[in-house]
Amino acid sequence: MLELLHEIKGTLRRNMMRTIATGFAVVSGLFLLIVLQGAGNGVIHSFQYNMGNFAFDAVHVFGGRTTKPWEGIKEGRFIRLDDRDLEMSRRHFPNQITSAIPTVNQDGVIASYGAHYINSASMVGVYPEYAASQAVEILEGRFINIMDMTEKRKVCVMGSNSCKDLFKEGGSAIGRNVKLGGILYTVVGKYKTDEMFSGSNFYVPYTTLCTIYNKGRFIDELTMNTQNIPTDSAMEQFMKEYTRATSYIHSFDPTDERALWIWNQAGDNIQMNRAMSILNKAFWILGLLTLLSGVVSVSNIMLISVKERTREFGIRRAIGARPWNIISMVVLESVVITAIFGYIGMLLGIFFCEWMNATVGNQVMDLGVFQAKYFVDPTVDLHICFQATIVIIIAGALAGFFPARKSVKVKTIDALRA
């Protein structure tokens, strides 16, 4: 075996240009495959990161304004959601709606602490279930609980960005008293503000906000978490049925698309998953085509190499070498070349992905209204890298085997005349 390896080493040295050409094809194929996969993962991960704090099974319903007359009622009427919509959502769609949570808002509130203030904050009256429903990540303290609701406590949960604006000196926000609309609220929790948006929402108990601002039975927003709606067509059918049920309560045309304003995160999630799947497949196809081009290059070079060595093979057979000895030598030579250069290509691809992650992966786009990362973790799993390397090694072995087998079938005298 050692003699065979020494012989292969000598052959590779004598044909340095051919060896380099074969190695370049292998390195470039693996390098481009890994880089393309890393870039595709970076784009996909950026979507997942920027949308990480969104509940993708949620549907948000707001009252709108009618644009069609209905049963003698003129168009232009404002629709305000109320507790009847909450009851209908919970009772009539048990298979599609897992939870229905109402919220009330008070916008344009001045939030202040000492000399620091936020000019236009929003107070959101919520139920305790809102945190789990909307993936609110608590960094410190707690969220609104049932006792806050029952006793109508003046407590609030504020965002991390608001804490930086009001508590310039730093320190814990828990237990401090902030003024919201001229009324003192005790901070009981701090939540993570989504890096993509920079709003100033202060969550307070639903009952507290309704009492202070006399909201009555009206609801500003109804948030529903959905299930068993896997496709766009199923979602479209569900939304039609829900709009029709709401139209019975508020007496508007079920086909009036402006009577309700619906933010369908669940539907957006279905479409985004489809887009991510298409993008992932596209990068895989590009990567596999690149790897295939490397395999074809290796095959062509090995075919030329075997053809050039036909006379050498004839001499080996004339002095007693068996056909399998020649075939195994060519195959092992191919495996050695593809393994060494495949490993180099894999390392270069991994290092380049790490370089992209260290440079581009931490950059943030500031679009004024929100900030977003556009390239997150552009890396590839190691098992994919090893699988691609093994594939190209096997391809290199086959690229040497078939032309070598064909060459040893040539008669010895014809091979010597080549």
BALUM-603111 format. One record per residue (C-alpha): residue in one letter; z, x, y. Coordinates in steps of 0.02 Angstrom, whole numbers, plus 50000, padded with zeros to 5 digits. Layout:
<atoms>
("A"; (Z; X; Y)) ...
</atoms>
This chain:
<atoms>
("M"; (50000; 50000; 50000)) ("L"; (50043; 50142; 50119)) ("E"; (49877; 50225; 50081)) ("L"; (49788; 50062; 50122)) ("L"; (49881; 50048; 50287)) ("H"; (49838; 50228; 50332)) ("E"; (49657; 50192; 50291)) ("I"; (49658; 50037; 50400)) ("K"; (49737; 50138; 50540)) ("G"; (49599; 50267; 50528)) ("T"; (49465; 50131; 50527)) ("L"; (49537; 50051; 50682)) ("R"; (49542; 50219; 50773)) ("R"; (49361; 50258; 50727)) ("N"; (49306; 50088; 50793)) ("M"; (49415; 50082; 50949)) ("M"; (49299; 49974; 51054)) ("R"; (49282; 49845; 50916)) ("T"; (49470; 49842; 50894)) ("I"; (49499; 49819; 51080)) ("A"; (49369; 49679; 51089)) ("T"; (49451; 49588; 50943)) ("G"; (49624; 49613; 51019)) ("F"; (49567; 49549; 51189)) ("A"; (49500; 49389; 51110)) ("V"; (49665; 49360; 51020)) ("V"; (49774; 49403; 51172)) ("S"; (49675; 49294; 51292)) ("G"; (49671; 49146; 51173)) ("L"; (49859; 49144; 51143)) ("F"; (49901; 49188; 51323)) ("L"; (49798; 49045; 51396)) ("L"; (49864; 48921; 51267)) ("I"; (50046; 48959; 51309)) ("V"; (50015; 48963; 51498)) ("L"; (49922; 48797; 51494)) ("Q"; (50060; 48718; 51391)) ("G"; (50191; 48789; 51509)) ("A"; (50099; 48724; 51663)) ("G"; (50081; 48552; 51584)) ("N"; (50266; 48547; 51541)) ("G"; (50308; 48601; 51718)) ("V"; (50214; 48453; 51791)) ("I"; (50287; 48330; 51665)) ("H"; (50464; 48396; 51688)) ("S"; (50445; 48380; 51878)) ("F"; (50413; 48193; 51859)) ("Q"; (50562; 48176; 51743)) ("Y"; (50674; 48278; 51859)) ("N"; (50625; 48187; 52019)) ("M"; (50649; 48019; 51936)) ("G"; (50803; 48070; 51839)) ("N"; (50924; 47955; 51929)) ("F"; (50817; 47800; 51914)) ("A"; (50848; 47664; 51785)) ("F"; (50676; 47642; 51711)) ("D"; (50715; 47479; 51623)) ("A"; (50759; 47390; 51785)) ("V"; (50671; 47252; 51881)) ("H"; (50727; 47221; 52061)) ("V"; (50696; 47049; 52135)) ("F"; (50705; 47008; 52321)) ("G"; (50670; 46849; 52416)) ("G"; (50501; 46840; 52503)) ("R"; (50401; 46721; 52611)) ("T"; (50286; 46586; 52545)) ("T"; (50101; 46593; 52585)) ("K"; (50050; 46430; 52498)) ("P"; (50107; 46250; 52529)) ("W"; (50196; 46163; 52386)) ("E"; (50235; 45979; 52360)) ("G"; (50225; 45936; 52544)) ("I"; (50319; 46092; 52602)) ("K"; (50221; 46205; 52719)) ("E"; (50192; 46388; 52691)) ("G"; (50288; 46522; 52787)) ("R"; (50459; 46474; 52717)) ("F"; (50581; 46615; 52678)) ("I"; (50651; 46619; 52501)) ("R"; (50832; 46677; 52486)) ("L"; (50901; 46713; 52315)) ("D"; (51070; 46640; 52271)) ("D"; (51191; 46621; 52126)) ("R"; (51073; 46496; 52040)) ("D"; (50949; 46637; 52012)) ("L"; (51086; 46742; 51936)) ("E"; (51135; 46605; 51816)) ("M"; (50953; 46569; 51770)) ("S"; (50918; 46753; 51734)) ("R"; (51067; 46769; 51619)) ("R"; (51038; 46607; 51523)) ("H"; (50851; 46582; 51507)) ("F"; (50794; 46757; 51460)) ("P"; (50923; 46822; 51335)) ("N"; (50793; 46919; 51233)) ("Q"; (50716; 47008; 51383)) ("I"; (50861; 47030; 51506)) ("T"; (51014; 47128; 51450)) ("S"; (51104; 47116; 51616)) ("A"; (51078; 47035; 51786)) ("I"; (51178; 47108; 51930)) ("P"; (51176; 47039; 52108)) ("T"; (51199; 47147; 52263)) ("V"; (51220; 47107; 52447)) ("N"; (51179; 47226; 52588)) ("Q"; (51237; 47257; 52765)) ("D"; (51117; 47376; 52851)) ("G"; (51128; 47469; 53016)) ("V"; (51313; 47504; 52999)) ("I"; (51392; 47652; 53092)) ("A"; (51493; 47760; 52972)) ("S"; (51618; 47877; 53054)) ("Y"; (51757; 47998; 53013)) ("G"; (51843; 48079; 53160)) ("A"; (51710; 48149; 53278)) ("H"; (51572; 48142; 53147)) ("Y"; (51467; 47989; 53114)) ("I"; (51309; 47923; 53030)) ("N"; (51212; 47814; 53149)) ("S"; (51127; 47696; 53027)) ("A"; (51211; 47680; 52858)) ("S"; (51197; 47541; 52730)) ("M"; (51340; 47452; 52644)) ("V"; (51297; 47386; 52471)) ("G"; (51411; 47259; 52388)) ("V"; (51404; 47290; 52200)) ("Y"; (51482; 47241; 52035)) ("P"; (51565; 47374; 51925)) ("E"; (51417; 47363; 51803)) ("Y"; (51299; 47425; 51939)) ("A"; (51339; 47609; 51906)) ("A"; (51283; 47603; 51723)) ("S"; (51136; 47490; 51761)) ("Q"; (51065; 47603; 51897)) ("A"; (51117; 47771; 51824)) ("V"; (51236; 47812; 51968)) ("E"; (51309; 47984; 51930)) ("I"; (51489; 47999; 51989)) ("L"; (51532; 48176; 52044)) ("E"; (51710; 48144; 52098)) ("G"; (51833; 48001; 52081)) ("R"; (51772; 47835; 52011)) ("F"; (51656; 47689; 52042)) ("I"; (51703; 47512; 52096)) ("N"; (51810; 47427; 51963)) ("I"; (51862; 47250; 51920)) ("M"; (52026; 47263; 52014)) ("D"; (51932; 47309; 52173)) ("M"; (51828; 47151; 52148)) ("T"; (51974; 47036; 52109)) ("E"; (52084; 47095; 52252)) ("K"; (51938; 47118; 52374)) ("R"; (51995; 47294; 52413)) ("K"; (51924; 47392; 52559)) ("V"; (51866; 47541; 52456)) ("C"; (51699; 47629; 52449)) ("V"; (51598; 47753; 52348)) ("M"; (51491; 47868; 52455)) ("G"; (51348; 47986; 52420)) ("S"; (51358; 48176; 52418)) ("N"; (51241; 48188; 52569)) ("S"; (51352; 48070; 52669)) ("C"; (51504; 48175; 52623)) ("K"; (51419; 48329; 52696)) ("D"; (51379; 48234; 52857)) ("L"; (51552; 48161; 52884)) ("F"; (51666; 48293; 52808)) ("K"; (51599; 48449; 52891)) ("E"; (51756; 48546; 52852)) ("G"; (51731; 48520; 52666)) ("G"; (51863; 48473; 52540)) ("S"; (51882; 48322; 52428)) ("A"; (51820; 48155; 52491)) ("I"; (51937; 48053; 52381)) ("G"; (52077; 47966; 52474)) ("R"; (52003; 47987; 52647)) ("N"; (51978; 47838; 52762)) ("V"; (51806; 47812; 52838)) ("K"; (51754; 47679; 52961)) ("L"; (51610; 47568; 52909)) ("G"; (51562; 47444; 53044)) ("G"; (51729; 47469; 53129)) ("I"; (51832; 47433; 52972)) ("L"; (51928; 47567; 52876)) ("Y"; (51881; 47593; 52694)) ("T"; (51966; 47713; 52573)) ("V"; (51848; 47829; 52480)) ("V"; (51878; 47814; 52292)) ("G"; (51723; 47903; 52229)) ("K"; (51577; 48015; 52270)) ("Y"; (51409; 47995; 52184)) ("K"; (51263; 48114; 52169)) ("T"; (51131; 48077; 52299)) ("D"; (50958; 48090; 52224)) ("E"; (50873; 48247; 52288)) ("M"; (50713; 48150; 52308)) ("F"; (50787; 48030; 52436)) ("S"; (50913; 48052; 52575)) ("G"; (50981; 47876; 52606)) ("S"; (51161; 47840; 52660)) ("N"; (51220; 47700; 52547)) ("F"; (51406; 47659; 52538)) ("Y"; (51450; 47556; 52385)) ("V"; (51590; 47429; 52412)) ("P"; (51656; 47285; 52304)) ("Y"; (51537; 47137; 52303)) ("T"; (51676; 47013; 52345)) ("T"; (51738; 47119; 52490)) ("L"; (51569; 47127; 52576)) ("C"; (51535; 46942; 52546)) ("T"; (51702; 46896; 52624)) ("I"; (51694; 47011; 52777)) ("Y"; (51514; 46968; 52822)) ("N"; (51517; 46787; 52762)) ("K"; (51373; 46808; 52639)) ("G"; (51416; 46647; 52548)) ("R"; (51315; 46609; 52390)) ("F"; (51162; 46710; 52443)) ("I"; (51103; 46867; 52356)) ("D"; (51000; 47004; 52440)) ("E"; (50943; 47087; 52279)) ("L"; (50950; 47042; 52095)) ("T"; (50938; 47191; 51977)) ("M"; (50893; 47154; 51796)) ("N"; (50889; 47275; 51649)) ("T"; (50755; 47230; 51524)) ("Q"; (50720; 47258; 51340)) ("N"; (50589; 47215; 51207)) ("I"; (50446; 47229; 51332)) ("P"; (50343; 47375; 51264)) ("T"; (50172; 47346; 51343)) ("D"; (50093; 47305; 51510)) ("S"; (50031; 47137; 51446)) ("A"; (50205; 47089; 51384)) ("M"; (50280; 47140; 51551)) ("E"; (50149; 47041; 51646)) ("Q"; (50185; 46887; 51540)) ("F"; (50373; 46906; 51567)) ("M"; (50351; 46920; 51756)) ("K"; (50244; 46762; 51760)) ("E"; (50375; 46666; 51662)) ("Y"; (50516; 46731; 51772)) ("T"; (50422; 46686; 51932)) ("R"; (50387; 46512; 51864)) ("A"; (50572; 46486; 51823)) ("T"; (50622; 46545; 51997)) ("S"; (50494; 46430; 52077)) ("Y"; (50581; 46279; 52000)) ("I"; (50743; 46329; 52086)) ("H"; (50670; 46363; 52259)) ("S"; (50520; 46243; 52256)) ("F"; (50372; 46358; 52286)) ("D"; (50202; 46381; 52205)) ("P"; (50222; 46486; 52045)) ("T"; (50058; 46574; 52086)) ("D"; (50119; 46627; 52259)) ("E"; (50137; 46815; 52243)) ("R"; (50225; 46832; 52412)) ("A"; (50365; 46709; 52377)) ("L"; (50460; 46845; 52283)) ("W"; (50455; 47032; 52311)) ("I"; (50476; 47122; 52145)) ("W"; (50499; 47307; 52116)) ("N"; (50459; 47325; 51933)) ("Q"; (50529; 47494; 51880)) ("A"; (50513; 47446; 51697)) ("G"; (50327; 47415; 51718)) ("D"; (50307; 47575; 51818)) ("N"; (50396; 47667; 51678)) ("I"; (50272; 47603; 51549)) ("Q"; (50126; 47663; 51655)) ("M"; (50209; 47829; 51693)) ("N"; (50243; 47862; 51508)) ("R"; (50061; 47825; 51471)) ("A"; (50005; 47944; 51609)) ("M"; (50123; 48080; 51547)) ("S"; (50058; 48057; 51370)) ("I"; (49878; 48073; 51429)) ("L"; (49920; 48226; 51532)) ("N"; (50012; 48307; 51387)) ("K"; (49865; 48274; 51270)) ("A"; (49743; 48343; 51398)) ("F"; (49840; 48507; 51411)) ("W"; (49852; 48516; 51221)) ("I"; (49664; 48491; 51204)) ("L"; (49628; 48624; 51335)) ("G"; (49749; 48743; 51250)) ("L"; (49677; 48713; 51077)) ("L"; (49500; 48737; 51142)) ("T"; (49555; 48900; 51220)) ("L"; (49635; 48954; 51056)) ("L"; (49478; 48901; 50964)) ("S"; (49373; 49010; 51077)) ("G"; (49486; 49155; 51031)) ("V"; (49465; 49115; 50846)) ("V"; (49276; 49107; 50865)) ("S"; (49276; 49274; 50956)) ("V"; (49377; 49354; 50818)) ("S"; (49262; 49280; 50686)) ("N"; (49106; 49346; 50772)) ("I"; (49179; 49519; 50793)) ("M"; (49236; 49526; 50612)) ("L"; (49065; 49465; 50554)) ("I"; (48981; 49606; 50650)) ("S"; (49110; 49730; 50587)) ("V"; (49081; 49685; 50405)) ("K"; (48892; 49689; 50427)) ("E"; (48901; 49863; 50504)) ("R"; (49006; 49924; 50357)) ("T"; (48891; 49862; 50219)) ("R"; (48838; 50041; 50175)) ("E"; (49021; 50095; 50173)) ("F"; (49061; 49954; 50053)) ("G"; (48914; 50007; 49943)) ("I"; (48982; 50185; 49933)) ("R"; (49156; 50121; 49889)) ("R"; (49085; 50014; 49750)) ("A"; (48979; 50160; 49687)) ("I"; (49134; 50267; 49665)) ("G"; (49229; 50130; 49573)) ("A"; (49308; 50015; 49701)) ("R"; (49324; 49836; 49644)) ("P"; (49260; 49692; 49755)) ("W"; (49437; 49626; 49779)) ("N"; (49495; 49797; 49842)) ("I"; (49364; 49791; 49978)) ("I"; (49399; 49609; 50022)) ("S"; (49587; 49638; 50031)) ("M"; (49560; 49790; 50143)) ("V"; (49455; 49689; 50266)) ("V"; (49574; 49541; 50263)) ("L"; (49726; 49652; 50290)) ("E"; (49635; 49740; 50432)) ("S"; (49602; 49571; 50513)) ("V"; (49783; 49517; 50489)) ("V"; (49848; 49679; 50564)) ("I"; (49737; 49663; 50718)) ("T"; (49774; 49478; 50749)) ("A"; (49961; 49497; 50713)) ("I"; (49985; 49643; 50834)) ("F"; (49878; 49574; 50974)) ("G"; (49937; 49395; 50940)) ("Y"; (50116; 49451; 50966)) ("I"; (50065; 49538; 51127)) ("G"; (49975; 49381; 51188)) ("M"; (50127; 49274; 51144)) ("L"; (50245; 49388; 51241)) ("L"; (50130; 49394; 51392)) ("G"; (50116; 49204; 51392)) ("I"; (50305; 49182; 51381)) ("F"; (50337; 49310; 51518)) ("F"; (50209; 49226; 51631)) ("C"; (50290; 49056; 51603)) ("E"; (50460; 49131; 51646)) ("W"; (50384; 49208; 51802)) ("M"; (50314; 49038; 51853)) ("N"; (50485; 48961; 51823)) ("A"; (50572; 49093; 51930)) ("T"; (50449; 49081; 52075)) ("V"; (50365; 48912; 52085)) ("G"; (50492; 48817; 51979)) ("N"; (50626; 48816; 52114)) ("Q"; (50520; 48765; 52263)) ("V"; (50545; 48596; 52345)) ("M"; (50421; 48491; 52442)) ("D"; (50496; 48415; 52599)) ("L"; (50395; 48261; 52642)) ("G"; (50512; 48199; 52777)) ("V"; (50570; 48039; 52693)) ("F"; (50611; 48126; 52530)) ("Q"; (50612; 48293; 52444)) ("A"; (50543; 48331; 52273)) ("K"; (50518; 48476; 52156)) ("Y"; (50338; 48491; 52101)) ("F"; (50357; 48616; 51959)) ("V"; (50511; 48611; 51845)) ("D"; (50543; 48720; 51692)) ("P"; (50362; 48771; 51653)) ("T"; (50407; 48841; 51483)) ("V"; (50351; 48817; 51303)) ("D"; (50458; 48798; 51147)) ("L"; (50464; 48957; 51044)) ("H"; (50414; 48868; 50885)) ("I"; (50250; 48816; 50968)) ("C"; (50219; 48998; 51017)) ("F"; (50252; 49058; 50840)) ("Q"; (50146; 48920; 50765)) ("A"; (50000; 48965; 50877)) ("T"; (50019; 49149; 50830)) ("I"; (50023; 49106; 50645)) ("V"; (49867; 48998; 50665)) ("I"; (49768; 49137; 50746)) ("I"; (49828; 49262; 50612)) ("I"; (49769; 49144; 50475)) ("A"; (49606; 49120; 50569)) ("G"; (49585; 49309; 50581)) ("A"; (49617; 49327; 50394)) ("L"; (49486; 49195; 50354)) ("A"; (49367; 49275; 50480)) ("G"; (49377; 49436; 50380)) ("F"; (49380; 49357; 50207)) ("F"; (49218; 49257; 50207)) ("P"; (49100; 49392; 50275)) ("A"; (49183; 49523; 50164)) ("R"; (49161; 49414; 50009)) ("K"; (48979; 49388; 50053)) ("S"; (48956; 49575; 50081)) ("V"; (49028; 49628; 49912)) ("K"; (48907; 49510; 49824)) ("V"; (48764; 49620; 49882)) ("K"; (48702; 49738; 49747)) ("T"; (48768; 49915; 49761)) ("I"; (48596; 49992; 49777)) ("D"; (48548; 49869; 49915)) ("A"; (48712; 49904; 50004)) ("L"; (48678; 50092; 49999)) ("R"; (48506; 50064; 50075)) ("A"; (48579; 49961; 50220)) 
</atoms>
